[in-house]
Amino acid sequence: MQRTLYLLQKEFRQVFRDRAMLAIMFVVPIIQTVILGSVMTTDVKNVKLIIYDADQSAASREVCRHFMNNPYFQMVGYAGGAGDIREALDAWQAQVGLFIKPHFGRDLARGLRPEIQLIADGLDGNTAGIALGYAQGILSAYALGAANVSMTSAPVVSETRLWYNLNLESKHYMIPGLIGLLATIVTMFLTSMGLVREKEIGTLEQLMVTPIRRGELMLGKVLPFVVIGFVEINLMLVVAFFVFKLQMAGSYFLFLGASLLYFLTTLGLGIFISTLADTQQQAMFISWFFMIFLLLMSGFLTPIANMPEAWQNVTYLNPLRYYVNLLREIFLKATPLKFLWNEIIPLAAFGVLILTASALKFHKRVS
């Protein structure tokens, strides 16, 4: 272990002498967490709404008031006719149009079914679907209040209760996944580029002629980045707690244990990439090749259930899938360890397999 400790000292000294590397390790992830955590959101707010009230009755004005007082919609004005709604959608002035048909108040008073038309810009299907859901909820609440049914004949009323994310804020769902993504970038990129940099400046050749064994060399190269990885995720946790006011519902030590298993995979990939690349530029491009696959097939941005079935099966080969699921389970649901083995066992298997294969490929010789 003495030779390994000397190698660890050498690695840490080399890291802390490089100011650019220090910025990449400790400053960039904090900035990325703050910016990406703020902009990467699936929340739909301030939907631009235009209304054409062809009835102009007290009932229709009450419907308009319900929409204007709702925080999810931003009233941009009243249309002079049905055609103006289409023009506002075409000109990007509005995203949703509300058309209250004539005789709305009269039909409502007679107990008939009055007509209201909702028109949405479907270019962004996700936003349009959520906005229409909001609108349907507003109209349902208005209809329930307007019915003025007595308690003896009141219909069954459902009560919705949300667990784990009471306000349906996307940051509680996105930021744990973002921590996993940035941890991947830091550990995999730094490991691959650090080893390739040794090749470029010639210090790797000096290590090759020393009595250091291959296992000791690998351990001395990997351990510093394990430590740096833990420092990184704790820095990102600080940002999540103090900037975004998140709370970790589960065990912090379970979070660290899952991160350690995942680091086996990312560090192994970094070592494998270093065996393929001769320059840091090559290492960066190869790392991005792996990064795109890890990101898009992890469920971080797109739910895996929404992917074609064949590609859903491919995601089982992605270690980031299991790590992101673990982070979300620990952060939001405080899921105990006994319910997480379906994620932990594959993650550990990937880590051991990839790290072992990469270590075997990394020969203690100059290629």
Secondary structure, 3 states (H helix, E strand, C coil): CHHHHHHHHHHHHHHHHCHHHHHHHHHHHHHHHHHHHHHCCCCCCCEEEEEEECCCCHHHHHHHHHHHCCCCEEEEEECCCHHHHHHHHHCCCCCEEEEECCCHHHHHHCCCCCCEEEEECCCCHHHHHHHHHHHHHHHHHHHHHHHCCCHHHCCCCCCCCCCCCCCCCCHHHHHHHHHHHHHHHHHHHHHHHHHHHHHHHCHHHHHHCCCCCHHHHHHHHHHHHHHHHHHHHHHHHHHHHHCCCCCCCCCHHHHHHHHHHHHHHHHHHHHHHHHHCCCHHHHHHHHHHHHHHHHHCCCCCCCHHHCCHHHHHHHHHCHHHHHHHHHHHHHHHCCCHHHCHHHHHHHHHHHHHHHHHHHHHCCCCCC
